[in-house]
Amino acid sequence: MVFPEIQACADELAKLGKPLKIYLISHKTNHATGELISFKLALIVRDDTKSISELECFLYTAVDCAYPYDLVLYKQSEWETLSSDPCTFAWSIRETGGVLYEQRLP
């Protein structure tokens, strides 16, 4: 189950950042109440993205969420290389993360 607040945030990030794919890496909840506390997302962006750091800053300021969240951004070619190596965080994301958004091919 994906919390609606996480999906809403992913939808807004997809709209503004135009990533190829968004993964839910993790989320934290209150053990007693089950209430969402925070979450982490990975965005895979096109190789022609001029600046990952500028895009990341823009997304953090443009997407308001009631819960704290972290973003990890990868350019597509970097993702393809790293996500095929079992010794990397990207591989772990690909293997265990949940896909929240995937750009449709034209």
Backbone bond lengths (Angstrom), bond angles and torsions (degrees), N, CA, C in turn:
res aa  C-N    CA-C-N  psi(-1)  N-CA   C-N-CA  omega(-1)  CA-C   N-CA-C  phi
1 M - - - 1.456 - - 1.520 109.75 -
2 V 1.305 115.94 131.94 1.461 121.61 175.77 1.524 107.29 -103.66
3 F 1.321 115.30 129.09 1.461 119.48 176.88 1.528 109.27 -60.67
4 P 1.324 118.53 138.83 1.471 120.70 -179.30 1.526 112.58 -59.36
5 E 1.339 117.17 -31.17 1.466 120.52 179.42 1.531 110.89 -66.32
6 I 1.324 116.18 -35.79 1.465 120.01 178.09 1.521 109.69 -68.97
7 Q 1.325 117.49 -45.82 1.468 120.87 179.80 1.517 110.58 -63.02
8 A 1.332 117.48 -39.52 1.469 120.79 178.90 1.528 110.67 -62.68
9 C 1.313 116.46 -41.45 1.465 121.08 177.47 1.528 109.63 -64.44
10 A 1.314 117.80 -45.60 1.467 121.80 178.96 1.526 110.60 -60.81
11 D 1.313 117.26 -40.52 1.464 121.08 179.17 1.531 111.03 -62.77
12 E 1.320 116.24 -41.70 1.464 120.73 179.60 1.539 110.47 -68.71
13 L 1.333 116.79 -41.08 1.464 120.70 176.64 1.532 110.55 -61.84
14 A 1.324 116.60 -40.38 1.465 120.96 178.65 1.531 110.97 -64.10
15 K 1.308 115.81 -40.96 1.464 120.83 -179.40 1.532 111.27 -65.10
16 L 1.325 116.37 -44.26 1.465 120.38 -175.06 1.529 113.79 -86.91
17 G 1.333 117.12 -36.63 1.460 120.49 -174.66 1.514 114.89 -94.89
18 K 1.327 115.94 -15.33 1.466 122.61 -179.83 1.532 113.37 50.09
19 P 1.336 117.44 48.87 1.468 119.42 178.40 1.529 110.74 -73.14
20 L 1.324 115.15 165.37 1.453 120.63 174.31 1.520 110.50 -78.55
21 K 1.338 115.37 -34.39 1.458 120.43 -177.46 1.523 109.37 -156.37
22 I 1.335 115.82 148.81 1.461 121.64 173.84 1.521 107.55 -127.66
23 Y 1.334 115.17 128.96 1.461 122.45 176.31 1.521 110.17 -110.43
24 L 1.314 116.41 141.77 1.460 121.37 166.61 1.520 106.07 -86.71
25 I 1.315 116.67 114.82 1.458 121.66 -179.34 1.522 109.85 -81.58
26 S 1.333 115.25 -49.28 1.462 119.40 -178.03 1.518 109.82 -163.25
27 H 1.308 114.84 162.83 1.461 120.97 171.28 1.522 108.25 -145.55
28 K 1.316 114.77 150.84 1.459 120.59 178.46 1.521 108.81 -115.42
29 T 1.326 114.61 139.93 1.461 120.21 178.43 1.520 109.66 -128.80
30 N 1.311 115.45 160.07 1.458 121.86 172.87 1.526 106.48 -73.03
31 H 1.321 116.77 122.69 1.468 120.39 -176.23 1.530 112.92 -62.44
32 A 1.310 116.68 -31.86 1.465 119.93 -177.35 1.530 112.25 -79.41
33 T 1.344 116.12 -40.22 1.470 119.15 -173.88 1.528 113.94 -105.42
34 G 1.329 116.79 -17.82 1.458 120.05 -176.39 1.516 113.01 78.44
35 E 1.329 117.41 3.21 1.459 121.77 -178.48 1.532 110.51 -71.13
36 L 1.307 115.76 140.35 1.458 122.39 177.76 1.522 109.94 -62.83
37 I 1.339 116.21 138.08 1.468 121.66 177.10 1.529 110.13 -111.91
38 S 1.328 117.03 -48.85 1.462 121.42 -178.98 1.530 109.37 -162.96
39 F 1.345 115.69 171.30 1.460 119.48 179.06 1.522 110.78 -156.12
40 K 1.347 114.81 165.34 1.464 121.96 -179.10 1.518 109.09 -132.84
41 L 1.338 115.56 133.77 1.456 122.42 -178.84 1.521 110.60 -123.50
42 A 1.326 116.38 150.35 1.460 122.48 171.82 1.519 108.33 -115.33
43 L 1.317 116.24 133.05 1.458 122.27 177.33 1.516 108.77 -115.07
44 I 1.322 115.87 130.20 1.454 121.55 175.21 1.523 105.92 -102.79
45 V 1.338 116.12 120.04 1.465 120.49 -175.30 1.526 109.95 -115.61
46 R 1.294 114.94 162.79 1.469 120.76 -178.61 1.530 110.89 -63.77
47 D 1.306 115.19 152.40 1.464 120.23 178.54 1.523 112.91 -63.46
48 D 1.327 117.22 -25.98 1.467 119.01 -179.13 1.533 113.08 -83.52
49 T 1.324 117.45 7.94 1.471 120.72 173.12 1.522 107.35 -63.09
50 K 1.330 116.65 122.98 1.465 120.36 -172.63 1.519 112.66 -63.92
51 S 1.309 117.42 -48.14 1.460 120.08 -176.27 1.525 110.04 -143.28
52 I 1.306 115.26 115.11 1.471 120.50 177.45 1.524 110.11 -61.39
53 S 1.319 117.14 -43.52 1.471 119.73 -176.44 1.530 111.22 -66.49
54 E 1.329 117.82 -37.78 1.468 119.72 177.47 1.526 111.09 -68.24
55 L 1.324 116.90 -40.38 1.461 120.16 177.34 1.522 109.98 -62.73
56 E 1.325 116.68 -44.63 1.461 120.68 179.35 1.526 111.12 -59.10
57 C 1.327 117.42 -47.03 1.474 121.02 178.54 1.527 111.19 -60.91
58 F 1.339 116.00 -43.72 1.457 119.99 178.65 1.524 111.06 -59.39
59 L 1.333 116.82 -47.04 1.464 120.17 -177.47 1.523 111.86 -64.22
60 Y 1.328 116.97 -41.96 1.474 119.19 178.36 1.528 111.51 -61.02
61 T 1.332 117.38 -38.23 1.468 119.22 -178.35 1.527 112.25 -81.26
62 A 1.328 117.78 -28.08 1.463 120.93 -175.62 1.528 113.86 -87.13
63 V 1.329 117.37 -26.77 1.466 120.51 -174.99 1.520 109.17 -105.34
64 D 1.319 114.25 109.69 1.457 121.05 -179.68 1.524 109.11 -91.39
65 C 1.307 115.50 133.86 1.459 120.41 179.30 1.526 108.37 -140.26
66 A 1.309 116.17 144.00 1.469 120.79 -179.22 1.530 111.98 -72.34
67 Y 1.329 116.89 -11.82 1.468 121.46 -178.05 1.524 109.78 -120.36
68 P 1.323 117.41 145.60 1.463 119.56 176.32 1.532 110.28 -64.85
69 Y 1.328 115.31 141.17 1.458 119.40 177.28 1.521 110.09 -143.78
70 D 1.323 114.84 155.62 1.459 122.23 176.68 1.516 108.45 -118.34
71 L 1.327 114.71 149.61 1.460 121.13 176.97 1.525 109.68 -121.36
72 V 1.314 115.63 141.70 1.459 123.10 171.03 1.520 104.94 -124.23
73 L 1.322 117.01 123.64 1.459 120.80 -178.15 1.523 110.52 -113.63
74 Y 1.332 115.21 138.92 1.463 122.92 176.39 1.514 108.58 -130.17
75 K 1.335 116.68 138.50 1.456 119.62 168.07 1.528 107.46 -74.04
76 Q 1.323 116.45 152.92 1.460 121.99 -173.08 1.530 113.09 -55.27
77 S 1.318 118.15 -47.35 1.472 119.84 -178.44 1.522 111.41 -67.34
78 E 1.326 116.46 -37.09 1.463 120.75 176.22 1.530 109.69 -63.26
79 W 1.324 116.30 -43.95 1.460 121.93 178.89 1.528 110.90 -60.52
80 E 1.314 116.55 -47.09 1.465 120.46 -178.38 1.528 111.41 -59.84
81 T 1.324 116.86 -38.98 1.463 120.87 178.77 1.525 111.00 -71.51
82 L 1.324 116.38 -52.87 1.462 120.50 -173.93 1.527 113.12 -70.45
83 S 1.320 117.37 -36.36 1.473 119.23 -175.79 1.522 112.66 -73.33
84 S 1.323 116.70 -8.75 1.465 119.05 176.09 1.534 112.28 -95.90
85 D 1.331 116.46 -1.15 1.469 121.60 -179.60 1.525 109.79 -105.04
86 P 1.335 118.89 113.23 1.469 122.02 -176.70 1.535 114.75 -61.76
87 C 1.317 117.21 -9.55 1.468 120.50 179.63 1.526 112.52 -91.41
88 T 1.321 118.52 6.43 1.469 120.65 -175.15 1.525 112.78 -113.36
89 F 1.322 114.52 158.69 1.459 121.43 174.71 1.528 110.21 -64.41
90 A 1.329 116.73 -37.05 1.466 120.44 179.65 1.527 111.05 -60.24
91 W 1.318 117.58 -41.36 1.464 121.17 177.81 1.527 109.50 -60.66
92 S 1.332 116.27 -45.00 1.465 121.00 179.49 1.530 111.16 -60.89
93 I 1.316 116.59 -40.81 1.468 120.54 177.86 1.525 109.84 -62.02
94 R 1.332 116.25 -47.73 1.465 120.23 -179.17 1.525 112.13 -61.20
95 E 1.316 116.57 -37.70 1.463 121.42 -177.02 1.527 113.79 -78.31
96 T 1.322 117.29 -35.30 1.465 119.66 -172.48 1.524 114.51 -117.91
97 G 1.320 117.93 -14.11 1.455 120.64 -178.14 1.520 111.46 -77.34
98 G 1.304 115.29 157.25 1.453 121.08 177.37 1.514 110.28 -100.95
99 V 1.317 117.99 134.14 1.451 122.22 179.18 1.527 108.90 -78.57
100 L 1.329 115.77 121.02 1.463 121.15 178.93 1.527 111.98 -100.58
101 Y 1.329 115.36 -22.53 1.463 120.12 -178.42 1.517 108.21 -154.66
102 E 1.325 116.22 140.80 1.454 121.46 172.97 1.510 107.94 -142.65
103 Q 1.329 115.57 125.04 1.454 120.78 -178.78 1.515 109.95 -62.85
104 R 1.307 115.50 133.64 1.465 120.47 177.91 1.503 109.76 -79.34
105 L 1.318 116.07 140.28 1.444 120.70 176.51 1.520 109.30 -75.73
106 P 1.353 116.34 140.96 1.480 118.92 -179.60 1.498 112.73 -67.35
